[in-house]
């Protein structure tokens, strides 16, 4: 991986981290408990509870992705950055550009 590619990936990772932090803030607001005192109909309350469960899962996944992105940013300057942790082959730049938290090549990820 060239220094230019590494620099570009670090910037992409920082952008993904900022987006994940923004999403976490938004999702945290959406997963607040559904108030029993709110005067909404039974169907609307069930819909609100269902949406809350969906948003909780999205929040959980976003927090996990944020942690992976922060970990990858921490190792972005190491010589092993961009190499598959399983087979040690270079991970294609396009894959890292799309999913910078990737630690495996496509072949190893499928296994």
SVG drawing of the C-alpha trace seen along z (x, -y; Angstrom):
<svg xmlns="http://www.w3.org/2000/svg" viewBox="-56 -14 62 35">
<polyline fill="none" stroke="black" stroke-width="0.4" points="0.0,0.0 1.3,-3.4 1.6,-6.3 -1.0,-8.2 -3.5,-5.2 -2.8,-4.9 -3.4,-8.6 -6.6,-8.5 -7.8,-5.5 -7.1,-7.2 -9.2,-10.2 -12.0,-7.8 -11.8,-6.0 -12.1,-9.4 -15.2,-10.3 -16.8,-6.9 -16.1,-7.5 -17.7,-10.9 -20.7,-9.5 -21.0,-6.6 -20.8,-9.0 -23.5,-11.1 -25.7,-8.1 -25.2,-6.9 -26.4,-10.2 -29.5,-10.1 -30.3,-6.5 -29.8,-7.0 -32.7,-9.5 -34.8,-7.0 -34.4,-4.2 -35.8,-6.0 -38.6,-4.1 -42.1,-4.5 -44.0,-6.4 -47.1,-4.7 -48.6,-8.1 -48.6,-9.1 -52.1,-9.2 -51.6,-7.1 -53.6,-4.3 -52.8,-0.6 -51.6,-0.1 -49.5,-3.2 -48.0,-2.1 -47.1,1.4 -45.6,-0.3 -43.5,-2.6 -42.3,0.5 -41.4,2.3 -39.5,-0.8 -37.7,-1.0 -36.5,2.6 -35.3,2.0 -33.4,-1.2 -31.9,0.7 -30.4,3.2 -29.1,0.5 -27.6,-1.3 -25.9,1.9 -24.4,2.5 -23.3,-1.1 -21.5,-1.0 -19.7,2.2 -18.7,0.7 -17.4,-2.4 -15.2,-0.3 -13.8,1.6 -13.2,-1.7 -11.3,-3.2 -9.3,0.0 -8.3,-0.1 -7.4,-3.8 -5.1,-2.9 -3.2,-0.4 -3.4,-2.4 0.3,-3.3 1.5,0.3 3.1,2.4 0.3,5.0 -2.5,2.5 -4.2,3.6 -3.1,7.2 -5.6,10.0 -5.2,11.2 -5.8,14.8 -3.9,15.3 -1.6,12.2 -2.6,11.3 -3.2,7.6 -6.8,6.5 -7.9,4.7 -7.9,1.0 -11.5,0.8 -12.6,3.1 -10.8,1.0 -12.2,-2.2 -15.8,-0.8 -15.3,1.0 -12.2,-0.4 -12.8,1.8 -12.2,4.9 -9.4,7.0 -9.8,9.9 -9.8,10.3 -13.0,11.3 -11.9,14.9 -11.2,15.3 -14.3,13.4 -16.4,15.9 -15.1,18.9"/>
</svg>
